[in-house]
Amino acid sequence: MPLWKVYHPAGAYTAEDKKSLSERLTGLYASIPIPKFYVVILFEEVAKDSCFVGGEPHNKFVRFKVEHIARTLPGPVIREWWVRTVDEIIAPFVKDRGFDWEVSIDETPFDLWSLQGEIPPPFESVAEKRWVKENKASAYTLAEKLPVSLSLTPGIADR
């Protein structure tokens, strides 16, 4: 899952703004593709005079704290591309509104994560493709852990 925590000044975003930003971010992850339900975004309002940058109050600051578990970003070129892409997506919600902002991304171990009691299936597996299609977590078989592109996938007829 990517978990996004968006710390923002109270009243900075309407419900429509939050929905729009969430849809844009979810679309980015869905393009990988990963299941849309992996993407969780929490908006947390920060009361006036409760955010300090460099020891000074800063009431026009937005902080994006991101945790990646479902995928990691391999190599410096892809990492830079991802950060720049994220900056483009969030720009209408920060830069274009006169906010200062910061984004940080942590990558945590995939094997320390579960959804609805299920360990997420491997990337590009039959089970993951089904999760993408159904947009929900569900039990899967050992055979469904195999890659979709494997020509000899026992017991799997639907690819």
N, C-alpha and C positions, 0 to 999 in steps of 0.2 A: 504494500500500500504506500502511496504517498500520503502523508499526513501534513497538511498545511495549517499552521497557526498564524493568523493575521492579527497582529496587535495594532490597533488604530485609534485615533482620537474619537471620543464619544460623538455620535451623530455624523461621522464622516461619510458613512455609506448607508444608503437606503436598502430596503429588502430587495428591490430590483437590481441595485448595484451588486449586491452580494450574489444574487442568482446569476447575473451576467458574468461576473468574474469567475464564479464556480464552473459555469458551463464552458468558458474559454479554457480554463486550466484542465478540466476533465477531458475536453476534446484533444488537448495536447497529448495526454497520457493514452487516450483511446487510439491515437494514431500509431502507437508503438506496435501492436495493440496489446493493451492489458484490459482486463474487465473494468468497466466504468465504476463498479461498486468498490473497487480498491481505493478510489480517490475520496479522501475525507478532507473537508476544509472547515475550519473553525474560525469564526470571527470573534475577536475578543476586544471589547471597547476599553479604552484606557481613559480614565477620568482626567479632566483638565488639571494641569500642574502635577501629573503623576508620571510623566515621562521626562527623563533627563538624558541629555547627550552631552558628554564632556563636562558633566557637573552642573549644567545649566538646564532650566526647564525648556522643553521643546514640544509645543502643542501642535506641530504640523509634521509629525514623524510617524511613519508606518514601518513596522518590522515584520518580515515574512520569515518564519522559522519552519523549515521543511525537513521531514524525515522520509528518506527513501528506503523501502524494505523490499518491495517486489522486484526492483531492478537496481543495478548499480551503473554508474557512468564510466565506461572503460576508456581510459586515456585522456590526455590533456586537450586534444582537439574536440572530441565529443563533449567533454565537460564545459569547455568554453562556449561551444555552440549552444548547449542546453541553457547555460546561464544567460546568454544573450537572447535566446528565444523567450525565456521566462521574462526578462526585462521588457521585451517588446509586448508581451501579453498583458503585463501589469501596468504598462505606461499610461493607458487612459485612466487608470484608477489612482495613480500616484503622480507621476511627472506632469501629466496634463492638468492636474488639479492643484499643483503648487506644493505638494508634499515632498519632504525628503524621505528616503526609504533605504532599507537594507534587506538583503536576501541572504540567508545561509542555508545550506543543504547538508544534512548528515546522512550517512549511509549506514544502516544497521544490519545485522545478520539476518538473512532470509529464513534460516532454520529456527529462529526464535519468534515466530509469528504464526497466528492461526486466525481463521474467520469462521464464525458459527461452529467452532470446535473442529474444523477441518484444517489440516496443514495444506497450504496452497500448492497446487500441482506445479511441476517444473515448467519453465518457459518453453513455449512452442510444443507443448505436449497435447495429446488428444483431449485430456481433461481440461487443460487451460483454454483450449479453443471452445470447448463446450461452455465453460464458465463465461467466456466473453459473449457467446451467443445468448446464453440464458440470463446474463447479468446478475448472477447470484452464486453463492458458494453451495456446493453439494458434494456428497460422497462420491468417490471414484475408485476404480479398480487399479490394481497394479499394472495391468496392460495399458490403461489410459495414461499412465505416467510416461509412456514412450513418446518420442517425437512424432508429430504428424507426418513428417516427411520420410519416416522409416518405411521401407517397402514391405517388410515382413512384420506387421504388427498383429500378433495373434489375437483372435477374438474381436477385432475391431473392424466393422464394416463401413461405418459412417465417417468420412473424412471431409 
